[in-house]
Amino acid sequence: MIEEHLSINTGEGEMATFVVHPESGGAQPVILFLMDAPGKREELHDMARRIAATGYYVMLPNLYYRQVREFKLATEGREKMHEHMDSLSNAMVCEDIATLLTFADSDSAARSGKIGCVGYCMSGPFAFAAAAAFPDRIAASASLHGVSLFSDNPDSPHLDAGKIKGEMYFGCAETDEYAPRQMIDDLEITLASSGINSRIEWYPGTFHGFVFPSRQGKYNKAAAERHWERLLAMYRRCL
């Protein structure tokens, strides 16, 4: 595997980005890996490596780069994490994605054309919004225990669901105070009326953050492995 820790200039700052892809096999399809609220860290690097090992060019950016070069939850704390999280918007992240795609299109290791995306927790709505903002590029996108997928906000990602041309997957924890069942039920109604290729799947016996091995009391190995199966199968179908 080839790994790089890059600084990508967005015009608003230097976005630290972890890029990983196979050494051989030619150019690989691009996967955008959008972080959860605790930030870009080695646990996510390992998850990116797992995707890349199956034949993809994976980009994991620090979405908090406008505020901080690298965010460390252990030293900066949850209050600062929430400040950074609240500083982001769907539009800002989509601007960052445009920059990432421009970079990938200039790298011979990355295949041009259709790409995949996945967002965890706070980035669930970013992955949803991106699928609508880049319908001709993002052929497969996933939200895992995503928050704010359906809301009264004027930029709620569900409002643009009908623009999505690719496949969209939503993996939901059975018990999730950040993504209550009513929100998902409302989302399901919107998706059904939009006519897009989408799927909502509940993960029984799980809590918010169930895919992360270091999330003590939340990690559910069986459910996490199912999420990998769903994610990688979708990428094989679509990319």
Secondary structure, 3 states (H helix, E strand, C coil): CEEEEEEEECCCCEEEEEEEECCCCCCECEEEEECCCCCCCHHHHHHHHHHHCCCCEEEEECCCCCCCCCCCHHHHHHHHHHHHHHCCCHHHHHHHHHHHHHHHHCCCCECCCCEEEEEEHHHHHHHHHHHHHCCCCEEEEEEECCCCCCCCCCCCHHHHHHHCCCEEEEEEEEECCCCCHHHHHHHHHHHHHHCCEEEEEEEEEEECCCCCCCCCCCCCHHHHHHHHHHHHHHHHHHC
